[in-house]
């Protein structure tokens, strides 16, 4: 409001707004949805089937809930979830239509120890809560083919090296959870156009761009024979460096 008072009506100056205040339908789910789309792309890249792939998610807040719902939408089975209220296991996979507004302790399923959730056997492990939860003390206990970092910096460097040495593919946070930033970009785009997208268009644009981002990083990883985290940094820093070079800031 203060910015509007000084500069005139410009709702795009802030993103993540309520829909009633010029927000974007789809922005709330964007981070979690992007995580799920990246997980699906990573499974296919690793030669694993998306349908019925077993998923474990630590954290059932905004990111974890929408990641879980989208994973289920894509045909995966979310078999274990946790939040600060507890952890639950469901061998056949949870149904997310009626539990999106609940805490984990309110959801039917087998109670398990939250401290051992990360050790649950699965195809995809998604830490979507705190940073620094995967360390050299528990990395050897993980039992997954893919680790998709929905949280910021959930994996310590020593654990990252150990997991990659054991054949686990790690999708780094700056790629996996980029859907939130992409969603903010979509909201800003709609604001400056003064035109709202239907949620189907928002989702379609997000899915296509996240899949393309994963493809770009994968190509760079193959080209330089590096892991996805290093490849993501090569792509990101390389784009900035190239832009600065074109503007004459670098020789």
C-alpha positions as a printed Julia matrix, in Angstrom:
251×3 Matrix{Float64}:
  0.0     0.0     0.0
  2.84    2.4     0.79
  4.5     1.6    -2.53
  1.19    2.26   -4.3
  0.89    5.59   -2.51
  4.29    6.66   -3.82
  4.37    5.06   -7.25
  0.75    4.39   -8.14
 -1.09    1.08   -8.37
  1.49   -1.66   -9.0
  0.41   -4.94   -7.4
  3.35   -6.79   -8.95
  5.74   -5.13   -6.47
  4.98   -8.0    -4.04
  4.16  -11.63   -4.83
  2.55  -14.39   -2.81
 -0.52  -12.23   -2.25
 -4.02  -13.53   -1.43
 -6.05  -14.08   -4.6
 -8.49  -11.38   -3.47
 -5.59   -8.89   -3.4
 -4.36   -9.6    -6.94
 -2.6   -12.86   -6.12
 -2.44  -15.79   -8.53
 -4.49  -18.97   -8.35
 -1.86  -21.71   -8.23
  0.87  -19.75   -6.46
  0.27  -21.47   -3.1
  0.81  -24.93   -4.57
  3.61  -23.97   -6.96
  6.62  -25.03   -4.86
  5.21  -28.43   -3.95
  3.85  -29.07   -7.44
  7.24  -28.24   -8.93
  8.95  -30.66   -6.54
  6.65  -33.48   -7.68
  7.19  -32.71  -11.37
 10.95  -32.73  -10.86
 10.69  -36.04   -8.99
  8.79  -37.56  -11.92
 11.37  -36.29  -14.43
 14.23  -37.6   -12.27
 12.61  -41.03  -11.98
 12.28  -41.29  -15.75
 15.88  -40.11  -16.22
 17.05  -42.83  -13.84
 15.07  -45.45  -15.76
 12.47  -45.95  -13.04
  8.69  -45.94  -13.5
  6.71  -42.98  -12.2
  3.54  -45.01  -11.76
  3.47  -46.65   -8.33
  6.87  -45.22   -7.38
  7.07  -45.14   -3.57
  7.49  -41.67   -2.07
  8.37  -40.59    1.48
  7.91  -36.94    2.49
  9.33  -35.31    5.61
  7.29  -32.2     6.34
  3.57  -31.79    5.68
  3.29  -28.04    5.48
  2.54  -26.03    2.37
  5.35  -27.56    0.3
  5.0   -31.12    1.54
  1.22  -31.25    1.17
  1.13  -30.05   -2.41
  4.14  -32.19   -3.32
  2.31  -35.21   -1.91
 -0.95  -34.4    -3.7
  0.81  -33.87   -7.04
  2.89  -37.04   -6.64
 -0.38  -38.94   -6.15
 -1.88  -37.13   -9.15
  1.06  -38.34  -11.26
  0.51  -41.93  -10.18
  3.09  -42.26   -7.41
  2.32  -43.73   -3.99
  3.12  -41.53   -1.0
  3.67  -44.17    1.66
  5.02  -42.12    4.58
  4.59  -38.53    5.78
  5.54  -36.54    8.86
  5.26  -33.14   10.5
  5.8   -31.79   14.01
  2.73  -33.72   15.24
  4.03  -37.15   14.25
  4.64  -39.57   11.38
  2.4   -42.05    9.57
  2.95  -44.96    7.19
  0.47  -46.35    4.64
  1.74  -49.24    2.54
 -0.83  -48.75   -0.24
 -0.32  -44.98   -0.32
 -2.31  -42.12    1.19
 -5.38  -40.59   -0.48
 -4.99  -36.82   -0.38
 -8.41  -35.56   -1.36
 -9.68  -35.27    2.21
 -6.54  -34.76    4.29
 -4.93  -31.65    2.83
 -6.13  -29.48    5.73
 -5.13  -31.92    8.47
 -2.04  -32.44   10.58
 -0.34  -35.81   10.31
 -1.61  -36.92   13.75
 -5.17  -36.48   12.44
 -4.6   -38.76    9.44
 -5.29  -42.49    9.43
 -2.26  -44.74    9.08
  0.33  -46.71   10.98
  2.21  -44.57   13.49
  5.97  -44.61   13.03
  8.89  -42.87   14.7
  9.44  -39.46   13.02
 13.18  -39.85   13.65
 13.28  -42.95   11.43
 11.03  -41.64    8.64
 14.02  -40.78    6.47
 15.14  -44.4     6.66
 11.92  -45.75    5.13
 12.54  -47.78    1.99
 11.29  -45.84   -1.04
 12.05  -44.75   -4.58
 11.85  -41.02   -3.83
 12.71  -39.32   -0.54
 11.56  -35.7    -0.25
 12.8   -33.71    2.75
 10.38  -30.77    2.81
 10.86  -29.4     6.31
 14.11  -28.16    7.83
 17.65  -27.75    6.57
 20.52  -29.94    7.71
 18.43  -33.05    8.43
 20.57  -35.44    6.39
 24.06  -35.72    7.84
 27.0   -38.11    7.86
 25.37  -39.69   10.92
 22.22  -40.86    9.14
 23.1   -40.8     5.42
 24.09  -44.49    5.44
 20.63  -45.37    6.79
 18.72  -43.81    3.9
 17.08  -46.34    1.59
 16.06  -44.42   -1.54
 17.01  -44.19   -5.19
 16.28  -40.45   -5.45
 16.64  -37.64   -2.95
 14.67  -34.57   -4.05
 15.46  -31.54   -1.9
 12.22  -29.62   -1.33
 13.61  -27.92    1.79
 16.52  -25.49    1.61
 19.87  -27.2     2.2
 18.51  -30.36    3.84
 21.66  -32.35    2.98
 25.05  -31.66    4.54
 28.08  -31.74    2.21
 29.58  -34.86    3.79
 26.24  -36.67    3.51
 25.86  -35.56   -0.11
 29.18  -37.16   -1.02
 28.34  -40.37    0.83
 24.93  -40.71   -0.8
 26.21  -40.08   -4.3
 28.92  -42.65   -3.66
 26.17  -45.14   -2.81
 24.38  -44.45   -6.11
 21.65  -42.12   -4.83
 20.68  -39.39   -7.3
 20.3   -36.05   -5.49
 18.21  -33.31   -7.06
 19.44  -30.06   -5.43
 17.17  -27.56   -3.73
 17.84  -24.73   -6.18
 16.34  -26.9    -8.91
 13.79  -28.99   -7.01
 12.0   -26.18   -5.16
 12.28  -23.53   -7.86
  8.55  -23.84   -8.6
  7.81  -21.29   -5.89
  9.95  -18.63   -7.55
  8.5   -19.59  -10.91
  5.02  -19.17   -9.43
  5.92  -15.7    -8.19
  7.11  -14.85  -11.69
  3.75  -15.99  -13.06
  1.93  -13.85  -10.49
  4.05  -10.81  -11.42
  3.42  -11.48  -15.11
 -0.34  -11.51  -14.56
 -0.16   -8.33  -12.47
  1.7    -6.31  -15.09
 -0.64   -7.61  -17.81
 -3.67   -6.86  -15.6
 -5.01  -10.23  -16.67
 -5.63  -13.35  -14.56
 -4.81  -16.85  -15.76
 -7.07  -19.83  -15.07
 -5.33  -22.3   -12.75
 -5.02  -24.87  -15.54
 -2.82  -22.46  -17.5
 -0.73  -21.72  -14.38
 -0.15  -25.43  -13.79
  0.58  -26.11  -17.44
  3.17  -23.35  -17.64
  4.79  -24.47  -14.38
  4.97  -28.14  -15.38
  6.52  -27.41  -18.76
  9.14  -25.04  -17.36
 10.13  -27.29  -14.46
 10.55  -30.24  -16.82
 12.64  -28.07  -19.14
 14.79  -26.87  -16.23
 15.5   -30.45  -15.18
 16.36  -31.35  -18.76
 18.8   -28.45  -19.04
 20.58  -29.33  -15.81
 20.73  -33.02  -16.76
 22.36  -32.17  -20.1
 25.01  -30.06  -18.37
 25.64  -32.83  -15.82
 26.24  -35.29  -18.66
 28.4   -32.86  -20.63
 30.78  -32.12  -17.76
 30.37  -35.49  -16.02
 29.27  -33.88  -12.75
 26.43  -34.37  -10.28
 23.15  -32.45  -10.58
 24.04  -29.99   -7.8
 27.23  -28.95   -9.55
 25.44  -28.86  -12.89
 22.71  -26.6   -11.49
 25.37  -24.16  -10.28
 27.1   -24.27  -13.67
 23.81  -23.38  -15.38
 22.92  -20.61  -12.92
 26.32  -18.93  -12.68
 26.88  -19.41  -16.39
 23.7   -17.49  -17.27
 24.67  -14.57  -15.06
 28.22  -14.52  -16.41
 27.0   -14.63  -20.01
 24.55  -11.76  -19.41
 27.28   -9.66  -17.79
 29.64  -10.42  -20.66
 27.05   -9.35  -23.24
 26.56   -6.08  -21.35
 30.31   -5.43  -21.35
 30.79   -6.01  -17.63
 33.12   -8.98  -18.2
 35.93   -9.35  -20.69
